[in-house]
Amino acid sequence: MQSDNNSIVAPVQIDLVDIFMDLNKQESNIKEQNKAQRKLAARRGIEQHYEKKQLEAALKEFWEEV
């Protein structure tokens, strides 16, 4: 009887571990995607800052020449 219960419980435990691992992997993938999006947003912000500075300098130089 105990052997029958163990033979039923073991596959269920394996399935639960597999499900847990898949959920953990999905969560990890989502975190990586969010991290990549934050890095990209930061990079875009830095690029926009430097573009704005370049534009301001170019406009200032233009108005000084006029």
PDB file of N, H, CA, C and O in Angstrom:
ATOM      1  N   MET A   1       0.823  -1.195   0.000  1.00  0.00           N
ATOM      2  CA  MET A   1       0.000   0.000   0.000  1.00  0.00           C
ATOM      3  C   MET A   1       0.866   1.258   0.000  1.00  0.00           C
ATOM      4  O   MET A   1       0.626   2.195  -0.761  1.00  0.00           O
ATOM      5  N   GLN A   2       1.871   1.259   0.862  1.00  0.00           N
ATOM      6  H   GLN A   2       2.066   0.497   1.481  1.00  0.00           H
ATOM      7  CA  GLN A   2       2.787   2.404   0.934  1.00  0.00           C
ATOM      8  C   GLN A   2       3.533   2.572  -0.386  1.00  0.00           C
ATOM      9  O   GLN A   2       3.768   3.692  -0.838  1.00  0.00           O
ATOM     10  N   SER A   3       3.897   1.466  -0.992  1.00  0.00           N
ATOM     11  H   SER A   3       3.706   0.556  -0.625  1.00  0.00           H
ATOM     12  CA  SER A   3       4.603   1.491  -2.266  1.00  0.00           C
ATOM     13  C   SER A   3       3.720   2.086  -3.358  1.00  0.00           C
ATOM     14  O   SER A   3       4.206   2.833  -4.208  1.00  0.00           O
ATOM     15  N   ASP A   4       2.437   1.766  -3.344  1.00  0.00           N
ATOM     16  H   ASP A   4       2.042   1.160  -2.654  1.00  0.00           H
ATOM     17  CA  ASP A   4       1.502   2.321  -4.325  1.00  0.00           C
ATOM     18  C   ASP A   4       1.389   3.833  -4.173  1.00  0.00           C
ATOM     19  O   ASP A   4       1.349   4.558  -5.167  1.00  0.00           O
ATOM     20  N   ASN A   5       1.339   4.308  -2.936  1.00  0.00           N
ATOM     21  H   ASN A   5       1.372   3.719  -2.128  1.00  0.00           H
ATOM     22  CA  ASN A   5       1.260   5.752  -2.692  1.00  0.00           C
ATOM     23  C   ASN A   5       2.523   6.456  -3.165  1.00  0.00           C
ATOM     24  O   ASN A   5       2.461   7.536  -3.752  1.00  0.00           O
ATOM     25  N   ASN A   6       3.667   5.838  -2.905  1.00  0.00           N
ATOM     26  H   ASN A   6       3.717   4.960  -2.429  1.00  0.00           H
ATOM     27  CA  ASN A   6       4.935   6.428  -3.340  1.00  0.00           C
ATOM     28  C   ASN A   6       5.020   6.486  -4.859  1.00  0.00           C
ATOM     29  O   ASN A   6       5.536   7.453  -5.420  1.00  0.00           O
ATOM     30  N   SER A   7       4.513   5.451  -5.522  1.00  0.00           N
ATOM     31  H   SER A   7       4.094   4.666  -5.066  1.00  0.00           H
ATOM     32  CA  SER A   7       4.567   5.434  -6.984  1.00  0.00           C
ATOM     33  C   SER A   7       3.643   6.494  -7.588  1.00  0.00           C
ATOM     34  O   SER A   7       3.876   6.941  -8.711  1.00  0.00           O
ATOM     35  N   ILE A   8       2.615   6.895  -6.872  1.00  0.00           N
ATOM     36  H   ILE A   8       2.426   6.532  -5.960  1.00  0.00           H
ATOM     37  CA  ILE A   8       1.713   7.948  -7.341  1.00  0.00           C
ATOM     38  C   ILE A   8       2.272   9.324  -6.990  1.00  0.00           C
ATOM     39  O   ILE A   8       2.182  10.261  -7.783  1.00  0.00           O
ATOM     40  N   VAL A   9       2.846   9.434  -5.801  1.00  0.00           N
ATOM     41  H   VAL A   9       2.919   8.673  -5.157  1.00  0.00           H
ATOM     42  CA  VAL A   9       3.329  10.730  -5.316  1.00  0.00           C
ATOM     43  C   VAL A   9       4.580  11.178  -6.065  1.00  0.00           C
ATOM     44  O   VAL A   9       4.734  12.368  -6.339  1.00  0.00           O
ATOM     45  N   ALA A  10       5.459  10.269  -6.395  1.00  0.00           N
ATOM     46  H   ALA A  10       5.334   9.302  -6.172  1.00  0.00           H
ATOM     47  CA  ALA A  10       6.724  10.631  -7.039  1.00  0.00           C
ATOM     48  C   ALA A  10       6.513  11.388  -8.356  1.00  0.00           C
ATOM     49  O   ALA A  10       7.125  12.439  -8.542  1.00  0.00           O
ATOM     50  N   PRO A  11       5.674  10.899  -9.274  1.00  0.00           N
ATOM     51  CA  PRO A  11       5.465  11.662 -10.517  1.00  0.00           C
ATOM     52  C   PRO A  11       4.825  13.029 -10.271  1.00  0.00           C
ATOM     53  O   PRO A  11       5.119  13.996 -10.974  1.00  0.00           O
ATOM     54  N   VAL A  12       3.958  13.097  -9.279  1.00  0.00           N
ATOM     55  H   VAL A  12       3.720  12.312  -8.708  1.00  0.00           H
ATOM     56  CA  VAL A  12       3.326  14.378  -8.957  1.00  0.00           C
ATOM     57  C   VAL A  12       4.374  15.354  -8.442  1.00  0.00           C
ATOM     58  O   VAL A  12       4.365  16.530  -8.804  1.00  0.00           O
ATOM     59  N   GLN A  13       5.272  14.866  -7.599  1.00  0.00           N
ATOM     60  H   GLN A  13       5.279  13.910  -7.305  1.00  0.00           H
ATOM     61  CA  GLN A  13       6.346  15.720  -7.096  1.00  0.00           C
ATOM     62  C   GLN A  13       7.230  16.206  -8.238  1.00  0.00           C
ATOM     63  O   GLN A  13       7.626  17.371  -8.273  1.00  0.00           O
ATOM     64  N   ILE A  14       7.533  15.320  -9.158  1.00  0.00           N
ATOM     65  H   ILE A  14       7.211  14.373  -9.130  1.00  0.00           H
ATOM     66  CA  ILE A  14       8.351  15.695 -10.311  1.00  0.00           C
ATOM     67  C   ILE A  14       7.634  16.758 -11.138  1.00  0.00           C
ATOM     68  O   ILE A  14       8.252  17.731 -11.570  1.00  0.00           O
ATOM     69  N   ASP A  15       6.340  16.579 -11.356  1.00  0.00           N
ATOM     70  H   ASP A  15       5.838  15.789 -11.005  1.00  0.00           H
ATOM     71  CA  ASP A  15       5.555  17.566 -12.104  1.00  0.00           C
ATOM     72  C   ASP A  15       5.551  18.918 -11.395  1.00  0.00           C
ATOM     73  O   ASP A  15       5.694  19.961 -12.033  1.00  0.00           O
ATOM     74  N   LEU A  16       5.386  18.892 -10.077  1.00  0.00           N
ATOM     75  H   LEU A  16       5.269  18.044  -9.560  1.00  0.00           H
ATOM     76  CA  LEU A  16       5.383  20.144  -9.319  1.00  0.00           C
ATOM     77  C   LEU A  16       6.734  20.851  -9.396  1.00  0.00           C
ATOM     78  O   LEU A  16       6.794  22.073  -9.530  1.00  0.00           O
ATOM     79  N   VAL A  17       7.802  20.088  -9.313  1.00  0.00           N
ATOM     80  H   VAL A  17       7.753  19.095  -9.204  1.00  0.00           H
ATOM     81  CA  VAL A  17       9.140  20.674  -9.430  1.00  0.00           C
ATOM     82  C   VAL A  17       9.323  21.266 -10.823  1.00  0.00           C
ATOM     83  O   VAL A  17       9.860  22.365 -10.964  1.00  0.00           O
ATOM     84  N   ASP A  18       8.881  20.549 -11.851  1.00  0.00           N
ATOM     85  H   ASP A  18       8.444  19.657 -11.736  1.00  0.00           H
ATOM     86  CA  ASP A  18       8.977  21.069 -13.222  1.00  0.00           C
ATOM     87  C   ASP A  18       8.191  22.369 -13.378  1.00  0.00           C
ATOM     88  O   ASP A  18       8.672  23.320 -13.994  1.00  0.00           O
ATOM     89  N   ILE A  19       6.992  22.405 -12.822  1.00  0.00           N
ATOM     90  H   ILE A  19       6.602  21.632 -12.322  1.00  0.00           H
ATOM     91  CA  ILE A  19       6.164  23.614 -12.896  1.00  0.00           C
ATOM     92  C   ILE A  19       6.854  24.764 -12.177  1.00  0.00           C
ATOM     93  O   ILE A  19       6.909  25.883 -12.688  1.00  0.00           O
ATOM     94  N   PHE A  20       7.376  24.485 -10.995  1.00  0.00           N
ATOM     95  H   PHE A  20       7.331  23.577 -10.580  1.00  0.00           H
ATOM     96  CA  PHE A  20       8.077  25.518 -10.236  1.00  0.00           C
ATOM     97  C   PHE A  20       9.278  26.041 -11.014  1.00  0.00           C
ATOM     98  O   PHE A  20       9.507  27.249 -11.065  1.00  0.00           O
ATOM     99  N   MET A  21      10.038  25.145 -11.616  1.00  0.00           N
ATOM    100  H   MET A  21       9.852  24.163 -11.575  1.00  0.00           H
ATOM    101  CA  MET A  21      11.220  25.554 -12.384  1.00  0.00           C
ATOM    102  C   MET A  21      10.810  26.408 -13.586  1.00  0.00           C
ATOM    103  O   MET A  21      11.464  27.406 -13.889  1.00  0.00           O
ATOM    104  N   ASP A  22       9.738  26.022 -14.265  1.00  0.00           N
ATOM    105  H   ASP A  22       9.207  25.211 -14.019  1.00  0.00           H
ATOM    106  CA  ASP A  22       9.259  26.803 -15.404  1.00  0.00           C
ATOM    107  C   ASP A  22       8.811  28.195 -14.970  1.00  0.00           C
ATOM    108  O   ASP A  22       9.116  29.186 -15.633  1.00  0.00           O
ATOM    109  N   LEU A  23       8.092  28.265 -13.863  1.00  0.00           N
ATOM    110  H   LEU A  23       7.844  27.460 -13.325  1.00  0.00           H
ATOM    111  CA  LEU A  23       7.648  29.569 -13.361  1.00  0.00           C
ATOM    112  C   LEU A  23       8.840  30.432 -12.974  1.00  0.00           C
ATOM    113  O   LEU A  23       8.866  31.633 -13.246  1.00  0.00           O
ATOM    114  N   ASN A  24       9.814  29.816 -12.343  1.00  0.00           N
ATOM    115  H   ASN A  24       9.793  28.841 -12.122  1.00  0.00           H
ATOM    116  CA  ASN A  24      11.013  30.538 -11.942  1.00  0.00           C
ATOM    117  C   ASN A  24      11.769  31.039 -13.175  1.00  0.00           C
ATOM    118  O   ASN A  24      12.284  32.157 -13.181  1.00  0.00           O
ATOM    119  N   LYS A  25      11.833  30.214 -14.207  1.00  0.00           N
ATOM    120  H   LYS A  25      11.415  29.306 -14.203  1.00  0.00           H
ATOM    121  CA  LYS A  25      12.511  30.593 -15.448  1.00  0.00           C
ATOM    122  C   LYS A  25      11.771  31.746 -16.129  1.00  0.00           C
ATOM    123  O   LYS A  25      12.398  32.684 -16.621  1.00  0.00           O
ATOM    124  N   GLN A  26      10.448  31.674 -16.157  1.00  0.00           N
ATOM    125  H   GLN A  26       9.939  30.911 -15.758  1.00  0.00           H
ATOM    126  CA  GLN A  26       9.655  32.750 -16.754  1.00  0.00           C
ATOM    127  C   GLN A  26       9.860  34.053 -15.998  1.00  0.00           C
ATOM    128  O   GLN A  26      10.010  35.113 -16.606  1.00  0.00           O
ATOM    129  N   GLU A  27       9.866  33.975 -14.679  1.00  0.00           N
ATOM    130  H   GLU A  27       9.745  33.114 -14.185  1.00  0.00           H
ATOM    131  CA  GLU A  27      10.081  35.167 -13.857  1.00  0.00           C
ATOM    132  C   GLU A  27      11.462  35.754 -14.126  1.00  0.00           C
ATOM    133  O   GLU A  27      11.620  36.972 -14.212  1.00  0.00           O
ATOM    134  N   SER A  28      12.446  34.892 -14.256  1.00  0.00           N
ATOM    135  H   SER A  28      12.317  33.903 -14.185  1.00  0.00           H
ATOM    136  CA  SER A  28      13.805  35.342 -14.546  1.00  0.00           C
ATOM    137  C   SER A  28      13.868  36.017 -15.916  1.00  0.00           C
ATOM    138  O   SER A  28      14.522  37.048 -16.075  1.00  0.00           O
ATOM    139  N   ASN A  29      13.187  35.434 -16.902  1.00  0.00           N
ATOM    140  H   ASN A  29      12.656  34.597 -16.772  1.00  0.00           H
ATOM    141  CA  ASN A  29      13.161  36.021 -18.244  1.00  0.00           C
ATOM    142  C   ASN A  29      12.490  37.392 -18.231  1.00  0.00           C
ATOM    143  O   ASN A  29      12.953  38.321 -18.892  1.00  0.00           O
ATOM    144  N   ILE A  30      11.412  37.514 -17.485  1.00  0.00           N
ATOM    145  H   ILE A  30      11.036  36.759 -16.948  1.00  0.00           H
ATOM    146  CA  ILE A  30      10.711  38.797 -17.390  1.00  0.00           C
ATOM    147  C   ILE A  30      11.609  39.838 -16.740  1.00  0.00           C
ATOM    148  O   ILE A  30      11.659  40.986 -17.181  1.00  0.00           O
ATOM    149  N   LYS A  31      12.319  39.434 -15.688  1.00  0.00           N
ATOM    150  H   LYS A  31      12.279  38.501 -15.330  1.00  0.00           H
ATOM    151  CA  LYS A  31      13.241  40.362 -15.025  1.00  0.00           C
ATOM    152  C   LYS A  31      14.340  40.812 -15.980  1.00  0.00           C
ATOM    153  O   LYS A  31      14.706  41.988 -15.993  1.00  0.00           O
ATOM    154  N   GLU A  32      14.867  39.889 -16.778  1.00  0.00           N
ATOM    155  H   GLU A  32      14.570  38.934 -16.767  1.00  0.00           H
ATOM    156  CA  GLU A  32      15.908  40.231 -17.750  1.00  0.00           C
ATOM    157  C   GLU A  32      15.370  41.194 -18.807  1.00  0.00           C
ATOM    158  O   GLU A  32      16.057  42.138 -19.197  1.00  0.00           O
ATOM    159  N   GLN A  33      14.143  40.956 -19.268  1.00  0.00           N
ATOM    160  H   GLN A  33      13.585  40.189 -18.952  1.00  0.00           H
ATOM    161  CA  GLN A  33      13.539  41.849 -20.255  1.00  0.00           C
ATOM    162  C   GLN A  33      13.336  43.238 -19.669  1.00  0.00           C
ATOM    163  O   GLN A  33      13.614  44.241 -20.327  1.00  0.00           O
ATOM    164  N   ASN A  34      12.852  43.297 -18.435  1.00  0.00           N
ATOM    165  H   ASN A  34      12.626  42.483 -17.901  1.00  0.00           H
ATOM    166  CA  ASN A  34      12.655  44.592 -17.784  1.00  0.00           C
ATOM    167  C   ASN A  34      13.982  45.307 -17.587  1.00  0.00           C
ATOM    168  O   ASN A  34      14.069  46.523 -17.756  1.00  0.00           O
ATOM    169  N   LYS A  35      15.006  44.559 -17.231  1.00  0.00           N
ATOM    170  H   LYS A  35      14.935  43.571 -17.093  1.00  0.00           H
ATOM    171  CA  LYS A  35      16.337  45.139 -17.048  1.00  0.00           C
ATOM    172  C   LYS A  35      16.841  45.720 -18.368  1.00  0.00           C
ATOM    173  O   LYS A  35      17.388  46.822 -18.399  1.00  0.00           O
ATOM    174  N   ALA A  36      16.655  44.977 -19.448  1.00  0.00           N
ATOM    175  H   ALA A  36      16.211  44.082 -19.422  1.00  0.00           H
ATOM    176  CA  ALA A  36      17.080  45.447 -20.765  1.00  0.00           C
ATOM    177  C   ALA A  36      16.300  46.700 -21.169  1.00  0.00           C
ATOM    178  O   ALA A  36      16.869  47.625 -21.748  1.00  0.00           O
ATOM    179  N   GLN A  37      15.005  46.731 -20.868  1.00  0.00           N
ATOM    180  H   GLN A  37      14.543  45.980 -20.398  1.00  0.00           H
ATOM    181  CA  GLN A  37      14.195  47.908 -21.198  1.00  0.00           C
ATOM    182  C   GLN A  37      14.645  49.127 -20.399  1.00  0.00           C
ATOM    183  O   GLN A  37      14.691  50.237 -20.930  1.00  0.00           O
ATOM    184  N   ARG A  38      14.977  48.925 -19.121  1.00  0.00           N
ATOM    185  H   ARG A  38      14.939  48.023 -18.690  1.00  0.00           H
ATOM    186  CA  ARG A  38      15.450  50.043 -18.300  1.00  0.00           C
ATOM    187  C   ARG A  38      16.789  50.566 -18.809  1.00  0.00           C
ATOM    188  O   ARG A  38      17.015  51.776 -18.846  1.00  0.00           O
ATOM    189  N   LYS A  39      17.678  49.649 -19.201  1.00  0.00           N
ATOM    190  H   LYS A  39      17.494  48.666 -19.171  1.00  0.00           H
ATOM    191  CA  LYS A  39      18.975  50.062 -19.744  1.00  0.00           C
ATOM    192  C   LYS A  39      18.783  50.856 -21.035  1.00  0.00           C
ATOM    193  O   LYS A  39      19.429  51.884 -21.242  1.00  0.00           O
ATOM    194  N   LEU A  40      17.901  50.377 -21.891  1.00  0.00           N
ATOM    195  H   LEU A  40      17.377  49.542 -21.723  1.00  0.00           H
ATOM    196  CA  LEU A  40      17.639  51.062 -23.152  1.00  0.00           C
ATOM    197  C   LEU A  40      17.050  52.442 -22.900  1.00  0.00           C
ATOM    198  O   LEU A  40      17.440  53.410 -23.553  1.00  0.00           O
ATOM    199  N   ALA A  41      16.120  52.542 -21.966  1.00  0.00           N
ATOM    200  H   ALA A  41      15.803  51.756 -21.435  1.00  0.00           H
ATOM    201  CA  ALA A  41      15.517  53.835 -21.638  1.00  0.00           C
ATOM    202  C   ALA A  41      16.572  54.791 -21.088  1.00  0.00           C
ATOM    203  O   ALA A  41      16.572  55.975 -21.425  1.00  0.00           O
ATOM    204  N   ALA A  42      17.462  54.289 -20.253  1.00  0.00           N
ATOM    205  H   ALA A  42      17.462  53.327 -19.979  1.00  0.00           H
ATOM    206  CA  ALA A  42      18.531  55.127 -19.707  1.00  0.00           C
ATOM    207  C   ALA A  42      19.465  55.583 -20.824  1.00  0.00           C
ATOM    208  O   ALA A  42      19.861  56.747 -20.872  1.00  0.00           O
ATOM    209  N   ARG A  43      19.811  54.669 -21.716  1.00  0.00           N
ATOM    210  H   ARG A  43      19.489  53.723 -21.677  1.00  0.00           H
ATOM    211  CA  ARG A  43      20.693  55.008 -22.835  1.00  0.00           C
ATOM    212  C   ARG A  43      20.040  56.068 -23.723  1.00  0.00           C
ATOM    213  O   ARG A  43      20.701  57.014 -24.153  1.00  0.00           O
ATOM    214  N   ARG A  44      18.749  55.910 -23.995  1.00  0.00           N
ATOM    215  H   ARG A  44      18.212  55.142 -23.645  1.00  0.00           H
ATOM    216  CA  ARG A  44      18.026  56.899 -24.805  1.00  0.00           C
ATOM    217  C   ARG A  44      17.999  58.251 -24.113  1.00  0.00           C
ATOM    218  O   ARG A  44      18.162  59.288 -24.756  1.00  0.00           O
ATOM    219  N   GLY A  45      17.794  58.240 -22.808  1.00  0.00           N
ATOM    220  H   GLY A  45      17.662  57.398 -22.285  1.00  0.00           H
ATOM    221  CA  GLY A  45      17.788  59.491 -22.048  1.00  0.00           C
ATOM    222  C   GLY A  45      19.128  60.197 -22.129  1.00  0.00           C
ATOM    223  O   GLY A  45      19.182  61.416 -22.298  1.00  0.00           O
ATOM    224  N   ILE A  46      20.204  59.445 -22.009  1.00  0.00           N
ATOM    225  H   ILE A  46      20.160  58.455 -21.872  1.00  0.00           H
ATOM    226  CA  ILE A  46      21.545  60.030 -22.096  1.00  0.00           C
ATOM    227  C   ILE A  46      21.778  60.587 -23.496  1.00  0.00           C
ATOM    228  O   ILE A  46      22.289  61.697 -23.645  1.00  0.00           O
ATOM    229  N   GLU A  47      21.408  59.824 -24.518  1.00  0.00           N
ATOM    230  H   GLU A  47      20.994  58.922 -24.396  1.00  0.00           H
ATOM    231  CA  GLU A  47      21.574  60.292 -25.900  1.00  0.00           C
ATOM    232  C   GLU A  47      20.771  61.566 -26.140  1.00  0.00           C
ATOM    233  O   GLU A  47      21.270  62.501 -26.767  1.00  0.00           O
ATOM    234  N   GLN A  48      19.542  61.614 -25.654  1.00  0.00           N
ATOM    235  H   GLN A  48      19.137  60.855 -25.145  1.00  0.00           H
ATOM    236  CA  GLN A  48      18.716  62.809 -25.834  1.00  0.00           C
ATOM    237  C   GLN A  48      19.323  64.001 -25.115  1.00  0.00           C
ATOM    238  O   GLN A  48      19.269  65.124 -25.616  1.00  0.00           O
ATOM    239  N   HIS A  49      19.898  63.765 -23.951  1.00  0.00           N
ATOM    240  H   HIS A  49      19.942  62.853 -23.545  1.00  0.00           H
ATOM    241  CA  HIS A  49      20.540  64.846 -23.204  1.00  0.00           C
ATOM    242  C   HIS A  49      21.693  65.437 -24.016  1.00  0.00           C
ATOM    243  O   HIS A  49      21.806  66.656 -24.149  1.00  0.00           O
ATOM    244  N   TYR A  50      22.556  64.556 -24.563  1.00  0.00           N
ATOM    245  H   TYR A  50      22.464  63.566 -24.455  1.00  0.00           H
ATOM    246  CA  TYR A  50      23.687  65.046 -25.341  1.00  0.00           C
ATOM    247  C   TYR A  50      23.235  65.697 -26.648  1.00  0.00           C
ATOM    248  O   TYR A  50      23.829  66.684 -27.082  1.00  0.00           O
ATOM    249  N   GLU A  51      22.200  65.161 -27.274  1.00  0.00           N
ATOM    250  H   GLU A  51      21.718  64.359 -26.922  1.00  0.00           H
ATOM    251  CA  GLU A  51      21.673  65.785 -28.489  1.00  0.00           C
ATOM    252  C   GLU A  51      21.139  67.184 -28.186  1.00  0.00           C
ATOM    253  O   GLU A  51      21.347  68.115 -28.965  1.00  0.00           O
ATOM    254  N   LYS A  52      20.458  67.326 -27.066  1.00  0.00           N
ATOM    255  H   LYS A  52      20.289  66.570 -26.434  1.00  0.00           H
ATOM    256  CA  LYS A  52      19.930  68.631 -26.663  1.00  0.00           C
ATOM    257  C   LYS A  52      21.072  69.611 -26.425  1.00  0.00           C
ATOM    258  O   LYS A  52      21.007  70.766 -26.845  1.00  0.00           O
ATOM    259  N   LYS A  53      22.120  69.141 -25.748  1.00  0.00           N
ATOM    260  H   LYS A  53      22.172  68.202 -25.407  1.00  0.00           H
ATOM    261  CA  LYS A  53      23.282  70.003 -25.490  1.00  0.00           C
ATOM    262  C   LYS A  53      23.939  70.423 -26.805  1.00  0.00           C
ATOM    263  O   LYS A  53      24.318  71.583 -26.962  1.00  0.00           O
ATOM    264  N   GLN A  54      24.076  69.492 -27.746  1.00  0.00           N
ATOM    265  H   GLN A  54      23.767  68.549 -27.618  1.00  0.00           H
ATOM    266  CA  GLN A  54      24.666  69.814 -29.043  1.00  0.00           C
ATOM    267  C   GLN A  54      23.807  70.832 -29.786  1.00  0.00           C
ATOM    268  O   GLN A  54      24.330  71.780 -30.372  1.00  0.00           O
ATOM    269  N   LEU A  55      22.505  70.640 -29.764  1.00  0.00           N
ATOM    270  H   LEU A  55      22.080  69.870 -29.288  1.00  0.00           H
ATOM    271  CA  LEU A  55      21.598  71.557 -30.439  1.00  0.00           C
ATOM    272  C   LEU A  55      21.667  72.940 -29.812  1.00  0.00           C
ATOM    273  O   LEU A  55      21.706  73.943 -30.524  1.00  0.00           O
ATOM    274  N   GLU A  56      21.684  73.004 -28.481  1.00  0.00           N
ATOM    275  H   GLU A  56      21.653  72.189 -27.902  1.00  0.00           H
ATOM    276  CA  GLU A  56      21.792  74.294 -27.800  1.00  0.00           C
ATOM    277  C   GLU A  56      23.089  74.997 -28.168  1.00  0.00           C
ATOM    278  O   GLU A  56      23.102  76.205 -28.405  1.00  0.00           O
ATOM    279  N   ALA A  57      24.185  74.235 -28.216  1.00  0.00           N
ATOM    280  H   ALA A  57      24.175  73.254 -28.024  1.00  0.00           H
ATOM    281  CA  ALA A  57      25.479  74.824 -28.573  1.00  0.00           C
ATOM    282  C   ALA A  57      25.463  75.310 -30.020  1.00  0.00           C
ATOM    283  O   ALA A  57      25.978  76.388 -30.315  1.00  0.00           O
ATOM    284  N   ALA A  58      24.881  74.530 -30.920  1.00  0.00           N
ATOM    285  H   ALA A  58      24.462  73.654 -30.681  1.00  0.00           H
ATOM    286  CA  ALA A  58      24.818  74.921 -32.328  1.00  0.00           C
ATOM    287  C   ALA A  58      23.958  76.169 -32.499  1.00  0.00           C
ATOM    288  O   ALA A  58      24.316  77.064 -33.265  1.00  0.00           O
ATOM    289  N   LEU A  59      22.831  76.238 -31.796  1.00  0.00           N
ATOM    290  H   LEU A  59      22.541  75.511 -31.174  1.00  0.00           H
ATOM    291  CA  LEU A  59      21.966  77.418 -31.887  1.00  0.00           C
ATOM    292  C   LEU A  59      22.655  78.650 -31.305  1.00  0.00           C
ATOM    293  O   LEU A  59      22.558  79.746 -31.858  1.00  0.00           O
ATOM    294  N   LYS A  60      23.342  78.463 -30.195  1.00  0.00           N
ATOM    295  H   LYS A  60      23.420  77.573 -29.746  1.00  0.00           H
ATOM    296  CA  LYS A  60      24.060  79.578 -29.580  1.00  0.00           C
ATOM    297  C   LYS A  60      25.137  80.090 -30.527  1.00  0.00           C
ATOM    298  O   LYS A  60      25.295  81.298 -30.705  1.00  0.00           O
ATOM    299  N   GLU A  61      25.874  79.169 -31.132  1.00  0.00           N
ATOM    300  H   GLU A  61      25.746  78.188 -30.988  1.00  0.00           H
ATOM    301  CA  GLU A  61      26.920  79.548 -32.086  1.00  0.00           C
ATOM    302  C   GLU A  61      26.309  80.260 -33.290  1.00  0.00           C
ATOM    303  O   GLU A  61      26.859  81.250 -33.773  1.00  0.00           O
ATOM    304  N   PHE A  62      25.182  79.759 -33.772  1.00  0.00           N
ATOM    305  H   PHE A  62      24.736  78.955 -33.380  1.00  0.00           H
ATOM    306  CA  PHE A  62      24.516  80.381 -34.912  1.00  0.00           C
ATOM    307  C   PHE A  62      24.110  81.811 -34.581  1.00  0.00           C
ATOM    308  O   PHE A  62      24.357  82.721 -35.373  1.00  0.00           O
ATOM    309  N   TRP A  63      23.484  82.025 -33.412  1.00  0.00           N
ATOM    310  H   TRP A  63      23.284  81.286 -32.769  1.00  0.00           H
ATOM    311  CA  TRP A  63      23.018  83.357 -33.056  1.00  0.00           C
ATOM    312  C   TRP A  63      24.178  84.304 -32.780  1.00  0.00           C
ATOM    313  O   TRP A  63      24.046  85.511 -32.978  1.00  0.00           O
ATOM    314  N   GLU A  64      25.300  83.782 -32.333  1.00  0.00           N
ATOM    315  H   GLU A  64      25.408  82.801 -32.172  1.00  0.00           H
ATOM    316  CA  GLU A  64      26.463  84.635 -32.117  1.00  0.00           C
ATOM    317  C   GLU A  64      27.049  85.093 -33.444  1.00  0.00           C
ATOM    318  O   GLU A  64      27.604  86.188 -33.528  1.00  0.00           O
ATOM    319  N   GLU A  65      26.932  84.266 -34.487  1.00  0.00           N
ATOM    320  H   GLU A  65      26.481  83.376 -34.419  1.00  0.00           H
ATOM    321  CA  GLU A  65      27.448  84.619 -35.808  1.00  0.00           C
ATOM    322  C   GLU A  65      26.538  85.609 -36.519  1.00  0.00           C
ATOM    323  O   GLU A  65      26.993  86.352 -37.389  1.00  0.00           O
ATOM    324  N   VAL A  66      25.265  85.627 -36.162  1.00  0.00           N
ATOM    325  H   VAL A  66      24.896  85.022 -35.456  1.00  0.00           H
ATOM    326  CA  VAL A  66      24.304  86.496 -36.845  1.00  0.00           C
ATOM    327  C   VAL A  66      24.452  87.901 -36.417  1.00  0.00           C
ATOM    328  O   VAL A  66      23.722  88.771 -36.892  1.00  0.00           O
TER     329      VAL A  66
END
